[in-house]
């Protein structure tokens, strides 16, 4: 068995594809950091991640794949699933061998990558439906999430378009980062009026910034349930939360309650951050 080891990054995976073609090999397994080697390995190759190699492979994919198929490759990587690297590696490898491979769903690697991407896209749709914001005294809206997949980069455009006249922060408690949107161009983001939880920002576009907190222990909200501290919650937000819970209960028709259907449409893992379920 031939095994390639890589650093667990997308650039590392693309570098592995480059090395495989350069060495005229097609390894059986691609393992990330901490992966357990099989008992019998004929050849183990440590891939050195190279931005130049990764860029060349990606440029080749842009030439070989339609835009939608290329997007699915990127989206599948955002799943962060441990069993993805090997089928994704094989899929990309085959792209340069077989024209139109992205349409061959009888190929197990193509099917695996496509289904993985679909799961990510399904969750990003649910995030758009289930995110609940709270309003701080300074007018900033906060939402905390903890999705199974890394979908935040896929949903920021939706909220920027829908709430472009409001400042908001969506924070991923599982991955410890978020996106802050300022409705005022050039405004320095400051999610806490007490200057707690200083964070480093990375420009995403002219208004959306990727943020990470230096010390999550000082953030003005509870990461376990997303609730904002009472001293920074706006005076009317608690009222709106109570009204939303009342409305949610009022529209419920008890004779038609179907817990199984509700769990299917609104999985329990989202409940802890949803106002109407707390």
C-alpha positions as CSV (number, residue, x, y, z in Angstrom):
1,X,0.0,0.0,0.0
2,X,1.2,3.5,-0.9
3,X,0.4,6.3,1.6
4,X,0.9,10.0,1.3
5,X,1.0,12.1,4.5
6,X,0.0,15.8,4.4
7,X,-0.6,18.6,6.9
8,X,-4.4,18.5,6.7
9,X,-4.8,21.7,4.7
10,X,-6.4,22.2,1.2
11,X,-3.1,23.5,-0.1
12,X,-1.4,20.4,1.3
13,X,-3.9,18.1,-0.5
14,X,-3.4,20.0,-3.8
15,X,0.4,19.7,-3.2
16,X,-0.1,16.0,-2.8
17,X,-1.8,15.8,-6.2
18,X,1.1,17.7,-7.7
19,X,3.6,15.3,-6.1
20,X,1.7,12.2,-7.2
21,X,1.8,13.3,-10.8
22,X,5.5,14.4,-10.6
23,X,6.4,11.0,-9.0
24,X,4.2,9.1,-11.5
25,X,2.3,7.5,-8.6
26,X,-1.3,7.1,-7.6
27,X,-1.3,6.5,-3.8
28,X,-4.0,4.4,-2.1
29,X,-4.4,6.6,0.9
30,X,-4.0,10.2,1.9
31,X,-3.6,10.8,5.7
32,X,-3.6,14.0,7.6
33,X,-1.8,14.9,10.8
34,X,-2.3,12.3,13.5
35,X,-3.7,9.7,11.1
36,X,-3.0,6.1,11.8
37,X,-0.8,4.4,9.3
38,X,-2.1,1.0,8.0
39,X,-0.2,-2.1,9.2
40,X,1.3,-2.8,5.8
41,X,2.8,0.2,3.9
42,X,5.1,-0.3,0.9
43,X,5.8,3.3,0.5
44,X,5.1,6.4,2.7
45,X,5.7,9.9,1.3
46,X,5.6,13.1,3.3
47,X,4.1,15.9,1.3
48,X,5.7,19.3,1.7
49,X,2.9,21.9,1.3
50,X,3.7,24.4,-1.4
51,X,1.6,27.4,-2.3
52,X,3.1,27.3,-5.8
53,X,2.2,23.7,-6.3
54,X,-1.3,24.2,-4.9
55,X,-1.9,27.2,-7.1
56,X,-0.8,25.3,-10.3
57,X,-3.1,22.3,-9.5
58,X,-6.1,24.7,-8.7
59,X,-5.5,26.6,-11.9
60,X,-5.6,23.2,-13.7
61,X,-8.9,22.4,-12.0
62,X,-10.4,25.7,-13.1
63,X,-9.6,24.7,-16.7
64,X,-10.9,21.2,-16.4
65,X,-14.0,21.5,-14.3
66,X,-17.2,23.6,-14.8
67,X,-17.7,26.3,-12.2
68,X,-20.4,24.4,-10.3
69,X,-18.2,21.2,-10.0
70,X,-15.3,23.3,-8.9
71,X,-17.5,25.0,-6.3
72,X,-18.5,21.5,-5.0
73,X,-14.9,20.6,-4.5
74,X,-14.3,23.7,-2.4
75,X,-17.6,23.2,-0.5
76,X,-16.8,19.6,0.3
77,X,-13.6,20.6,1.9
78,X,-15.5,22.8,4.3
79,X,-17.2,19.7,5.7
80,X,-14.1,19.0,7.7
81,X,-15.0,15.3,7.6
82,X,-12.1,13.0,8.4
83,X,-12.8,10.5,5.7
84,X,-12.8,13.1,2.9
85,X,-9.1,13.6,2.0
86,X,-8.6,10.3,0.2
87,X,-11.7,10.4,-2.0
88,X,-11.2,14.1,-2.7
89,X,-7.6,13.4,-3.6
90,X,-8.6,10.6,-6.0
91,X,-11.3,12.7,-7.5
92,X,-9.0,15.6,-8.3
93,X,-6.4,13.2,-9.6
94,X,-8.9,11.7,-12.0
95,X,-10.0,15.1,-13.2
96,X,-6.7,15.4,-15.1
97,X,-7.1,11.9,-16.5
98,X,-10.7,11.6,-17.5
99,X,-12.7,14.4,-19.2
100,X,-16.2,14.8,-17.7
101,X,-15.4,12.7,-14.6
102,X,-17.4,15.1,-12.4
103,X,-20.6,13.7,-14.1
104,X,-19.8,10.1,-13.5
105,X,-21.7,9.4,-10.2
106,X,-21.0,5.7,-10.5
107,X,-17.4,6.6,-9.6
108,X,-17.2,6.2,-5.7
109,X,-14.9,9.1,-5.3
110,X,-17.0,11.5,-7.3
111,X,-20.1,10.3,-5.4
112,X,-18.4,10.7,-2.0
113,X,-17.2,14.3,-2.7
114,X,-20.6,15.3,-4.2
115,X,-22.6,13.9,-1.4
116,X,-20.3,15.5,1.2
117,X,-20.7,18.9,-0.6
118,X,-24.5,18.5,-0.6
119,X,-24.5,17.9,3.2
120,X,-22.5,21.1,3.7
121,X,-24.9,23.1,1.4
122,X,-27.9,21.6,3.3
123,X,-26.5,22.8,6.6
124,X,-25.7,26.3,5.3
125,X,-29.4,26.5,4.2
126,X,-30.4,25.5,7.7
127,X,-28.1,28.1,9.2
128,X,-30.0,30.8,7.2
129,X,-33.2,29.5,8.7
130,X,-32.3,28.9,12.3
131,X,-29.9,31.8,13.2
132,X,-31.4,34.0,15.9
133,X,-30.0,37.4,16.6
134,X,-30.0,39.4,19.9
135,X,-29.6,43.2,19.9
136,X,-26.9,44.9,22.1
137,X,-27.3,48.4,23.6
138,X,-24.9,49.8,20.9
139,X,-27.2,48.5,18.2
140,X,-25.1,45.5,17.2
141,X,-26.9,42.2,16.5
142,X,-25.3,39.0,17.8
143,X,-25.9,35.3,16.8
144,X,-23.9,32.3,18.1
145,X,-23.9,29.1,16.1
146,X,-22.1,25.7,16.3
147,X,-22.7,23.9,13.0
148,X,-21.3,20.5,12.1
149,X,-19.6,21.9,9.1
150,X,-17.6,25.1,8.5
151,X,-20.4,27.0,6.8
152,X,-20.0,30.6,8.0
153,X,-18.1,31.7,4.9
154,X,-21.1,30.4,2.8
155,X,-23.8,32.5,4.6
156,X,-22.2,35.9,5.2
157,X,-23.3,37.2,1.8
158,X,-26.9,36.3,2.6
159,X,-26.9,38.2,5.8
160,X,-25.0,41.1,4.3
161,X,-27.6,41.5,1.6
162,X,-30.6,41.0,4.0
163,X,-29.3,43.2,6.9
164,X,-27.1,45.7,5.1
165,X,-28.4,48.6,7.3
166,X,-27.5,46.9,10.6
167,X,-24.3,45.9,12.3
168,X,-24.0,42.2,13.2
169,X,-21.7,39.5,14.4
170,X,-22.2,35.8,13.7
171,X,-19.9,33.7,15.8
172,X,-19.0,30.0,15.4
173,X,-18.5,28.7,19.0
174,X,-17.1,25.4,17.8
175,X,-14.4,26.9,15.5
176,X,-13.8,30.0,17.6
177,X,-14.2,32.6,14.9
178,X,-16.9,34.7,13.4
179,X,-17.8,37.4,10.9
180,X,-18.6,41.0,11.8
181,X,-20.5,43.3,9.5
182,X,-20.5,47.0,10.0
183,X,-23.3,49.1,8.5
184,X,-21.0,52.1,8.7
185,X,-18.1,51.9,6.1
186,X,-14.7,52.2,7.8
187,X,-16.1,51.7,11.3
188,X,-13.7,49.7,13.6
189,X,-15.6,46.7,14.9
190,X,-16.2,46.6,18.7
191,X,-18.8,44.0,19.7
192,X,-18.6,44.9,23.4
193,X,-19.3,48.5,24.6
194,X,-17.0,47.7,27.5
195,X,-14.1,46.9,25.2
196,X,-14.0,43.3,26.5
197,X,-12.9,40.5,24.2
198,X,-10.5,42.3,22.0
199,X,-10.1,40.5,18.7
200,X,-8.0,40.4,15.6
201,X,-9.7,41.2,12.3
202,X,-9.1,39.9,8.8
203,X,-10.7,41.8,5.9
204,X,-13.3,39.7,4.1
205,X,-14.6,42.5,1.8
206,X,-15.2,46.2,2.2
207,X,-17.5,45.7,5.2
208,X,-17.3,42.1,6.5
209,X,-14.4,41.2,8.7
210,X,-13.4,37.7,10.0
211,X,-12.8,38.0,13.8
212,X,-11.3,35.9,16.5
213,X,-11.4,36.7,20.2
214,X,-8.1,36.8,22.1
215,X,-9.8,35.4,25.2
216,X,-13.2,33.9,24.9
217,X,-13.6,34.0,28.7
218,X,-14.1,37.7,28.5
219,X,-16.7,37.7,25.7
220,X,-20.0,39.4,26.6
221,X,-22.1,36.4,25.7
222,X,-22.5,32.7,26.7
223,X,-21.0,30.4,24.1
224,X,-23.0,27.4,25.5
225,X,-26.4,29.0,24.6
226,X,-25.5,32.2,22.7
227,X,-27.3,34.4,25.3
228,X,-25.9,38.0,25.6
229,X,-25.0,39.3,29.0
230,X,-27.9,41.2,30.6
231,X,-25.8,44.3,31.1
232,X,-25.3,44.8,27.4
233,X,-28.6,43.4,26.1
234,X,-30.8,46.2,24.7
235,X,-33.8,47.2,26.8
236,X,-36.4,46.0,24.3
237,X,-34.7,42.8,23.1
238,X,-35.9,40.7,26.0
239,X,-39.4,41.9,25.3
240,X,-39.1,40.8,21.6
241,X,-37.7,37.4,22.7
242,X,-40.7,36.9,25.0
243,X,-43.1,38.0,22.2
244,X,-41.4,35.5,19.8
245,X,-41.8,32.6,22.3
246,X,-45.5,33.5,22.8
247,X,-46.1,33.7,19.0
248,X,-44.3,30.3,18.5
249,X,-46.5,28.7,21.1
250,X,-49.7,30.4,19.8
251,X,-49.4,29.1,16.3
252,X,-48.9,25.6,17.5
253,X,-51.9,23.4,16.8
254,X,-51.7,20.8,19.5
255,X,-53.8,18.2,17.6
256,X,-51.3,18.3,14.8
257,X,-48.1,18.1,16.9
258,X,-45.6,15.8,15.2
259,X,-42.4,15.5,17.1
260,X,-40.7,13.3,14.6
261,X,-41.4,15.7,11.7
262,X,-40.3,18.7,13.9
263,X,-36.9,16.9,14.6
264,X,-36.5,16.2,10.9
265,X,-37.1,19.9,10.0
266,X,-35.4,21.4,13.0
267,X,-32.7,19.0,14.4
268,X,-32.2,19.1,18.1
269,X,-28.5,20.2,17.8
270,X,-29.7,23.7,16.7
271,X,-32.2,24.2,19.6
272,X,-29.8,25.6,22.2
273,X,-29.2,28.8,20.2
274,X,-32.9,29.2,19.2
275,X,-35.0,31.7,21.1
276,X,-38.2,29.9,20.8
277,X,-36.7,26.6,22.2
278,X,-35.2,28.2,25.3
